[in-house]
Amino acid sequence: MIKSIKIEEDSSAILQEEELYEHFNFVVDKGQTPLRIDRFLTDRIQNATRNKVQQAIEAGAVRVNSTIVKSNYKIKPLDTIVIAMAQPPIDTELKPENIPLDIRYEDDDVLVLNKPAGMVVHPAYNNWTGTLVNALVYHFEQLPVLKNGPVRPGLVHRIDKDTSGLLVIAKTEHAMAHLARQFFDHSIERTYLALVWGHPNQEKGTINEKLARHPKDRRVTTVVAHDEEGKEAITHYELLNNYFYVSLLKCKLETGRTHQIRAHMKFIGHPLFNDAMYGGDKILKGTPFAKYRQFVDNCFEICQRQALHAHSLGFEHPKTGKWLQFTEPMPDDMRLVIDKWEKYANYQQGEGHENQ
């Protein structure tokens, strides 16, 4: 921990003393040739972009030989570089936690789990504990990790925090490589059940739209033009039931991008029911009557998340080559909301006023 003077951008010192916590400390090699400090730090800090490094430098978080420098400062041999910030560094060590796992299948090579809504799959910003990975490292030893990627034991794919349903976990290096290849080849079978606002014009369709991080909000995925930089994303959907103002869809993933179904459904004008990040937490279809608004609010209260469930999962077993297929019924929150919408639709169609 360092006591320091905070310097404003106009370089006028204000005698405001604050506690700073050391995040990184580098001593430049004797043989180092002159190099801009932003380039030097970008090359040495994992997952750091040059823009983020420059922002840290501009904020006065980077000091060379105890002096704040600018991004164009050229480092010299034996310079001591310290990056210090107001918040303490986050401990990213994976901590085993005794969290129950809902196991649907297990052998020596793979594990199939039913993840509840509300559980984060792997540790990340604001979610360093209580994740599926914390549970996995408690219950299983020496789980493999994908090479050239983040340390996420056993994981070859993931589903969002507030999405429920099936995940496959690799228990060996061979299983990890074999499953990763199946995901790369799009030979894994994955279907989701999604309750969306409105109903598509066609009962079956394919959404083939590239996806990228939103330029103004990195938490959100958005559709981009085909000539823009983005990742190929293909979702096949089928209408299962139309409940007047909402519909139940089956979505089959050909690719598996971040928030793919959520972003694609918003793009075609049918956001997931109660998906706050993609605009589905508002009444998008229906009547202006207070009784209807109360009905929808009651549904929001029952299913307090995006209504999306990883319903089926199929893959080739990495050792035996046998095709394994799993299905997982909808959890209670989605099932209860769909039951309410079904009764509402029947009432609107005059098929049973007593079911309102």
GUKOLGU-323290 format. One record per residue (C-alpha): x, z, y. Coordinates in steps of 0.02 Angstrom, whole numbers. Example, Ala and Ser with C-alpha at 12.3 -4.5 7.8 and 13.67 -1.06 7.14 Angstrom:
BEGIN
((615; 390; -225))
((684; 357; -53))
***
This chain:
BEGIN
((0; 0; 0))
((67; -48; 171))
((30; 19; 344))
((30; -124; 466))
((-19; -185; 638))
((-159; -315; 641))
((-118; -469; 746))
((-257; -575; 820))
((-252; -765; 812))
((-200; -776; 996))
((-47; -672; 949))
((-94; -530; 1066))
((-63; -368; 974))
((-200; -239; 964))
((-144; -69; 906))
((-272; -59; 767))
((-188; 17; 616))
((-261; -26; 447))
((-217; -4; 265))
((-159; -162; 178))
((-138; -180; -10))
((0; -286; -83))
((-66; -428; -191))
((92; -533; -215))
((278; -510; -182))
((406; -650; -197))
((594; -651; -166))
((654; -828; -135))
((794; -890; -249))
((971; -909; -181))
((969; -1096; -214))
((799; -1132; -136))
((799; -1279; -15))
((695; -1265; 145))
((509; -1284; 105))
((348; -1250; 199))
((281; -1080; 149))
((105; -1145; 114))
((175; -1268; -14))
((288; -1135; -89))
((144; -1012; -116))
((22; -1144; -179))
((145; -1188; -317))
((170; -1006; -370))
((-3; -925; -361))
((-118; -970; -504))
((-281; -1057; -454))
((-234; -1054; -270))
((-271; -1207; -164))
((-167; -1254; -14))
((-319; -1230; 97))
((-343; -1051; 35))
((-159; -1013; 59))
((-165; -1080; 237))
((-319; -975; 274))
((-228; -819; 213))
((-78; -862; 322))
((-189; -890; 475))
((-273; -723; 443))
((-105; -635; 451))
((-105; -587; 268))
((65; -667; 233))
((226; -592; 297))
((406; -648; 277))
((535; -511; 296))
((394; -402; 369))
((350; -532; 502))
((189; -634; 510))
((225; -821; 501))
((131; -985; 519))
((95; -1114; 385))
((238; -1226; 443))
((368; -1089; 422))
((507; -1151; 308))
((567; -1023; 184))
((752; -984; 164))
((852; -914; 19))
((821; -728; -13))
((668; -720; 101))
((548; -582; 47))
((368; -643; 51))
((226; -517; 40))
((40; -558; 33))
((-60; -405; 83))
((-248; -390; 110))
((-371; -257; 165))
((-450; -243; -8))
((-351; -186; -161))
((-309; -318; -291))
((-437; -338; -430))
((-384; -285; -603))
((-424; -438; -708))
((-367; -363; -874))
((-500; -386; -1006))
((-568; -215; -1049))
((-655; -190; -1218))
((-832; -123; -1194))
((-951; -62; -1329))
((-1095; -177; -1283))
((-1217; -222; -1424))
((-1215; -403; -1482))
((-1369; -493; -1548))
((-1286; -589; -1690))
((-1385; -729; -1771))
((-1249; -795; -1888))
((-1071; -746; -1931))
((-935; -798; -2052))
((-745; -797; -2048))
((-738; -943; -1926))
((-886; -939; -1807))
((-1013; -823; -1730))
((-1183; -873; -1659))
((-1257; -754; -1531))
((-1420; -737; -1437))
((-1370; -693; -1258))
((-1500; -595; -1159))
((-1542; -645; -981))
((-1444; -542; -856))
((-1280; -539; -954))
((-1132; -631; -879))
((-1034; -729; -1008))
((-857; -704; -941))
((-778; -595; -806))
((-773; -670; -632))
((-792; -620; -450))
((-914; -472; -434))
((-934; -465; -624))
((-774; -394; -698))
((-860; -280; -824))
((-1015; -283; -933))
((-990; -464; -985))
((-1005; -547; -1154))
((-815; -567; -1160))
((-793; -378; -1134))
((-909; -353; -1283))
((-818; -482; -1389))
((-646; -406; -1364))
((-718; -237; -1417))
((-803; -299; -1576))
((-675; -429; -1630))
((-484; -433; -1629))
((-370; -580; -1593))
((-503; -704; -1538))
((-425; -872; -1491))
((-423; -945; -1316))
((-425; -1125; -1258))
((-253; -1188; -1211))
((-221; -1235; -1028))
((-374; -1140; -970))
((-434; -967; -916))
((-416; -825; -1040))
((-591; -819; -1115))
((-575; -759; -1295))
((-683; -857; -1417))
((-776; -957; -1286))
((-795; -1144; -1299))
((-951; -1152; -1189))
((-1060; -1036; -1087))
((-1234; -1015; -1015))
((-1281; -944; -846))
((-1304; -758; -817))
((-1494; -769; -801))
((-1517; -898; -939))
((-1554; -829; -1112))
((-1516; -902; -1282))
((-1390; -964; -1408))
((-1201; -971; -1395))
((-1070; -1012; -1526))
((-907; -914; -1526))
((-746; -969; -1613))
((-656; -836; -1716))
((-501; -936; -1762))
((-383; -1058; -1678))
((-442; -1197; -1795))
((-625; -1161; -1756))
((-587; -1159; -1570))
((-503; -1330; -1575))
((-637; -1405; -1690))
((-783; -1344; -1583))
((-697; -1395; -1421))
((-679; -1571; -1491))
((-865; -1575; -1535))
((-911; -1524; -1357))
((-792; -1656; -1289))
((-870; -1789; -1401))
((-1047; -1732; -1355))
((-1087; -1710; -1539))
((-1148; -1530; -1517))
((-1339; -1523; -1514))
((-1411; -1410; -1377))
((-1590; -1401; -1317))
((-1664; -1288; -1185))
((-1842; -1237; -1144))
((-1875; -1244; -957))
((-2029; -1197; -858))
((-2029; -1306; -701))
((-2139; -1332; -549))
((-2255; -1483; -563))
((-2239; -1609; -702))
((-2135; -1770; -717))
((-2224; -1937; -702))
((-2156; -1988; -872))
((-2174; -1877; -1025))
((-1997; -1922; -1080))
((-1849; -1969; -974))
((-1662; -1961; -945))
((-1574; -1899; -788))
((-1403; -1979; -771))
((-1336; -1913; -606))
((-1161; -1854; -565))
((-1139; -1673; -514))
((-1016; -1583; -401))
((-1000; -1417; -312))
((-1100; -1411; -152))
((-981; -1434; -4))
((-1058; -1289; 94))
((-1097; -1168; -48))
((-978; -1169; -196))
((-1102; -1069; -302))
((-1221; -1217; -305))
((-1207; -1381; -402))
((-1280; -1536; -322))
((-1308; -1718; -366))
((-1187; -1840; -284))
((-1190; -2029; -270))
((-1114; -2125; -416))
((-975; -2190; -305))
((-928; -2013; -249))
((-814; -1891; -337))
((-910; -1790; -466))
((-932; -1764; -653))
((-1044; -1867; -765))
((-1200; -1769; -812))
((-1340; -1827; -927))
((-1498; -1729; -966))
((-1638; -1793; -1079))
((-1807; -1710; -1054))
((-1975; -1710; -1141))
((-2140; -1639; -1077))
((-2207; -1511; -1202))
((-2354; -1439; -1104))
((-2433; -1464; -934))
((-2506; -1305; -860))
((-2583; -1381; -704))
((-2452; -1331; -574))
((-2305; -1298; -690))
((-2243; -1380; -849))
((-2143; -1331; -1002))
((-2002; -1454; -1038))
((-1879; -1473; -1179))
((-1710; -1524; -1107))
((-1573; -1593; -1218))
((-1397; -1591; -1148))
((-1283; -1739; -1177))
((-1153; -1662; -1061))
((-1132; -1480; -1013))
((-1096; -1460; -828))
((-1116; -1302; -726))
((-1301; -1276; -684))
((-1336; -1451; -753))
((-1520; -1428; -797))
((-1554; -1326; -640))
((-1475; -1455; -524))
((-1551; -1605; -613))
((-1726; -1530; -611))
((-1713; -1494; -426))
((-1653; -1673; -397))
((-1808; -1749; -478))
((-1921; -1632; -380))
((-1960; -1504; -516))
((-1854; -1347; -489))
((-1855; -1215; -624))
((-1987; -1081; -602))
((-1915; -932; -505))
((-1742; -1010; -488))
((-1692; -933; -322))
((-1529; -1031; -306))
((-1618; -1198; -321))
((-1777; -1162; -225))
((-1893; -1121; -371))
((-1932; -944; -313))
((-2066; -1007; -193))
((-2240; -1077; -226))
((-2206; -1263; -233))
((-2369; -1321; -312))
((-2545; -1254; -308))
((-2683; -1191; -193))
((-2671; -1093; -30))
((-2788; -956; -92))
((-2731; -775; -93))
((-2788; -752; -273))
((-2673; -893; -329))
((-2527; -825; -229))
((-2553; -656; -312))
((-2556; -739; -483))
((-2389; -827; -450))
((-2311; -667; -381))
((-2364; -578; -540))
((-2278; -713; -641))
((-2120; -696; -535))
((-2124; -510; -569))
((-2135; -536; -757))
((-1995; -667; -764))
((-1871; -611; -632))
((-1749; -755; -659))
((-1746; -942; -684))
((-1861; -984; -830))
((-1728; -1066; -940))
((-1688; -1028; -1122))
((-1556; -1103; -1238))
((-1676; -1134; -1380))
((-1577; -1230; -1512))
((-1396; -1257; -1559))
((-1324; -1369; -1693))
((-1143; -1407; -1739))
((-1028; -1455; -1881))
((-947; -1304; -1962))
((-760; -1314; -1923))
((-706; -1273; -2100))
((-842; -1335; -2219))
((-901; -1484; -2117))
((-1081; -1431; -2151))
((-1206; -1454; -2010))
((-1272; -1286; -1948))
((-1435; -1279; -1849))
((-1507; -1129; -1759))
((-1662; -1097; -1654))
((-1707; -946; -1550))
((-1885; -911; -1490))
((-1914; -881; -1306))
((-1888; -701; -1248))
((-2038; -598; -1196))
((-2025; -629; -1008))
((-2038; -819; -1024))
((-2167; -812; -1163))
((-2281; -695; -1064))
((-2271; -803; -908))
((-2310; -961; -1006))
((-2458; -874; -1088))
((-2524; -830; -914))
((-2504; -1009; -854))
((-2589; -1076; -1009))
((-2739; -964; -978))
((-2740; -1015; -795))
((-2740; -1200; -841))
((-2881; -1175; -966))
((-2981; -1084; -835))
((-2954; -1224; -708))
((-3011; -1351; -835))
((-3169; -1253; -870))
((-3121; -1208; -1048))
((-3143; -1022; -1036))
((-3176; -924; -877))
((-3153; -763; -972))
((-2967; -804; -992))
((-2926; -796; -806))
***
